[in-house]
Amino acid sequence: MSNDTMATPAVNKQNSQSKIIGEHILEIVSDSGEGAQKCGQSFASISAKMGNGVWTVEIIPAEIQPPARTREGASGIRIRVGSKKITNMGNEADLLVAFNEQVPYSRIVQHAYREGTIMLLEKKWATSKSEEIREKYASAVKDFKNQGIDVREIPMEEECLKLVKNPRKGKNMWVLGMLCYIYQRNIERAEQQVRYVFRKKTVEIIDTNLDLLKAGYRWAADNLDLKYEVPTIPTEEKLVVMNGNEAIGMGVLAAGIEVVSMYPITPATSASHYLAEVLEKSGGLVHQAEDEIAAIGFAIGASYAGKTAITITSGPGIALKTEFIGLAAMAEVPLVIVDVQRGGPSTGLPTKVEQGDLLAVLYGQPGDSPKIVLAASTIEECFQFIVLARKLAETFRIPVFVLTDANLATGQQPFPRPKVQKDWFSPPIDQSPWKEGVKPFDWNPETGLSRRPIPGQSGGIYTLTGLAHNEEGIVSYNPDNNQKTSELRSRKLATINKTLKPPSIHGEESGDLLIVGWGSTLGAIEEAVDQAIELGAKVSSIHLRFLSPMEPGLKKIFSQFKKVLSVEINYSDSSNDPYIDNENRRYSQLAWILRAQTLVDIDCFSNVKGQPLQPKDILAKIKEELDVK
């Protein structure tokens, strides 16, 4: 064993008072399968239920079961907990719990830690039978210290072995107990959470995990000199805590959608897991199709039969569903499509976040195929937008997309408990006789709207086709007819646009710089803007929820600022890259669309690192643009 390892300070018993802090960011990283995410999710739920603001980000390796003790195979979770509403993952972590010395490196390359970050490191590897492992451990500890990380070695496995034979299956609950002490979490509430997490297991398993929880708490109380208090947020509101995929599932229930058809794909799959547990109890059906194409075909068939269906997928699934999306647009069958975006192209970064599907969703069909596109920016909106999407799909007989991403899908956040409203739910299928003389595509010339025939209605029989057709649904290749029907399908978007309000401005209504964002970047953007304003910068932001049709009034808003900058998680060329000039530069996706629609010279700031944007990076860009010190 090296002297560097021996020199690591031991943890000591500490009876000092808690240090009161406004917020803290902690990470738990381990090999895949060691339960770090379950530990972090439980800690976040406990904290949220106590009244703290919370945001989580899961750290998921690309492989299903990567080799143990590898940097690339790190699995875990980040939890940001505070005394106010938390809307993003924040910047560098304050505390790290690492199950071995290799997994932190995957986060170090992402600049997840800073000088002074405390690392609670499993010390079993210091005495491994393998000389190679002992040497790697000693080298890593020395390296962490050189980087300014405060390393504290702790006996996780040694303590767990006092209670279980296989610490790999229990270490996470011991760590949960330790964290509950460090952050002064209510132990009774923690016990309730453990019972809930293991509610489907045997009494013996539940009791064992409770013993591990309490053992971790006691050990921390006897040995650690870390004790923080994050004051809670006073509120009389009833809150719920969930991730974005669960919120989508609850939105399905709240919207009265009875058919969900999907094929498993990361990071959307957990939405189907949740719905598979609950939808049947409410009279619905989750259909796992044999592939993405079958999934959307089944959904369109269900929607044609009278009940609007939903299909949930990610980027590669959208590519496979393309032809059927065009069918839904041409045949005017209501359909809701959720796209939980991930890194691309192709298989790309299946477990990482990106906002790379916007152009594909808007323009991914041959010909003109109008659709409504909504982008959820919070976990609460993941719930709300499903209800809205069903209503829009049925009213306008059009495909409606709800865009989320991996950041929202796996992140946890508390929000006010929704109060069920009767008008959320889909109405009964209309089986009243079809009015004689009304055509199945009897488009209103001003709005593009038409009544929807339902199979089984007396007199409501009509031809459904993906071919160009007339008001009767009869195939028609007449050039004037194709022009007219294309105009009327598009007119629906103009009709919706006239019902929308301009986006609200975060900050002053005029200034030197306007940041424009969409999707899960909301919290990071607004936090950075607020920090820049405190430094004297004249900067504001807007966040778009409707991307098709685009929200109105943008050109007027843009005219009040000297410069407009989109902030996104998708690819764009840097103006400093070789061979890049103003004529050939590729802009980020929202910037591209806004430049075309408003004819304003909009710049962009984006990356495809597979990580949620940090407020500090956006703040640095604002400072650079406005020369703020």
Secondary structure, DSSP 8 states (H G I E B T S, - for coil): --HHHHTS----------EE-SEEEEEEEEETTS-HHHHHHHHHHHHHHHT-EEEEEEE--SSSS--TT-STTEEEEEEEEESS---S--SSEEEEEESSSSTHHHHHTTT-EEEEEEEEEE-GGGG-S-HHHHHHHHHHHHHHHHTT-EEEEE-HHHHHTTT-S-GGGTHHHHHHHHHHHHTT--HHHHHHHHHHHTTTS-HHHHHHHHHHHHHHHHHHHHH----EE-------S-EEEEEHHHHHHHHHHHHT--EEEE---TTTHHHHHHHHHHTGGGT-EEEE-SSHHHHHHHHHHHHHTTS--EEEE-HHHHHHHHHHHHHHHHHT--EEEEEEE-B-STT-BTTS-----HHHHHH-SSS----EEEE--SHHHHHHHHHHHHHHHHHHTSEEEEEEEHHHHH-EEEEE-----GGGS------S---TT--TT---TTT-------TTSTT------SS-B-TTS-B---HHHHHHHHHHHHHHHHHHHTT------BS-SSEEEEEEEEGGGHHHHHHHHHHHHHTT--EEEEEESEEETB-TTHHHHHTTEEEEEEEESS----TTSTT--TTT----HHHHHHHHHH----EEEE--SSS---HHHHHHHHHHHHT--
